[in-house]
Every structure is written in structure tokens, then in C-alpha cells.
């Protein structure tokens, strides 16, 4: 842990065969969280808080995604 640097979260490794990328958005607050949802169990693994379009694009670039669905 660095006192002056940012705490970097380990990159989440996902299996495209078992999970798909999704942004979960709250209807009430508007909060958006990007992550991956398990295709069989529906369990969601949150990875990044989305505060702006730049955050969304950074998430997509980090995981090499062309498009991402949004769930409410």
C-alpha cells in the first residue's frame, strides 16, 4: 500500500463464456456501476463506479469491449 499513490484494484478477470458486461443503474439515484453478470446465476460482480462518459469508455477500453448493456 502506498501512502501517496492511488490504491489500484486488481483487474477483474472474467470469462466471456460465463459472464457478460453490464452497467447497473439506479432509477432513483442515477448511480451507475459497471461490472460483469453471471449468465447462469445472475450474480453481479461490480468493478467500477461510472460517474461520467469517460469512466464508461475507460472501463470498455480496459476490458476490450465494443458495447455494454445497461440494466435498471
C-alpha positions in Angstrom: 0.0 0.0 0.0 1.3 3.4 -0.9 0.7 6.4 1.2 0.8 8.9 -1.6 -0.3 6.9 -4.6 -3.7 5.7 -5.7 -4.8 2.3 -4.5 -5.2 0.2 -7.6 -7.7 -2.5 -7.6 -6.6 -5.8 -9.2 -8.1 -6.2 -12.6 -11.1 -8.5 -12.6 -10.7 -11.4 -14.9 -13.9 -12.5 -16.5 -14.8 -15.4 -18.7 -16.9 -14.2 -21.7 -18.4 -17.7 -21.9 -19.8 -17.5 -18.4 -20.3 -13.7 -17.8 -21.3 -10.6 -19.8 -20.5 -7.0 -19.2 -23.3 -4.7 -17.9 -23.9 -1.4 -16.3 -26.3 -1.4 -13.4 -28.1 1.9 -13.0 -30.4 3.0 -10.2 -33.6 4.6 -11.3 -33.9 6.6 -8.0 -30.4 7.9 -7.6 -28.9 7.6 -11.0 -25.8 5.8 -9.7 -24.2 3.6 -12.3 -21.8 0.7 -11.7 -20.0 -1.3 -14.4 -19.3 -5.0 -13.9 -20.0 -8.5 -15.1 -23.1 -10.6 -14.6 -23.0 -14.4 -14.5 -25.1 -15.9 -17.2 -26.4 -18.8 -15.1 -26.8 -17.5 -11.6 -27.4 -13.8 -12.3 -24.7 -12.8 -9.7 -23.3 -9.4 -10.4 -19.6 -8.6 -9.8 -19.1 -4.8 -9.6 -15.8 -3.5 -11.0 -16.1 0.3 -11.5 -18.2 3.2 -10.4 -19.3 5.1 -13.5 -19.5 8.9 -12.9 -19.1 10.1 -16.4 -18.9 9.0 -20.0 -15.1 9.0 -19.7 -15.4 6.4 -16.9 -17.6 4.2 -19.1 -15.1 4.5 -22.0 -12.2 3.7 -19.7 -14.0 0.6 -18.5 -14.8 -0.5 -22.0 -11.2 0.1 -23.1 -9.7 -1.8 -20.1 -11.8 -4.9 -20.9 -11.7 -4.5 -24.7 -15.5 -4.1 -25.1 -17.3 -2.7 -28.1 -20.6 -2.2 -26.4 -22.1 -2.6 -23.0 -25.8 -3.1 -21.9 -27.5 -1.1 -19.2 -29.9 -2.6 -16.6 -32.2 -0.7 -14.3 
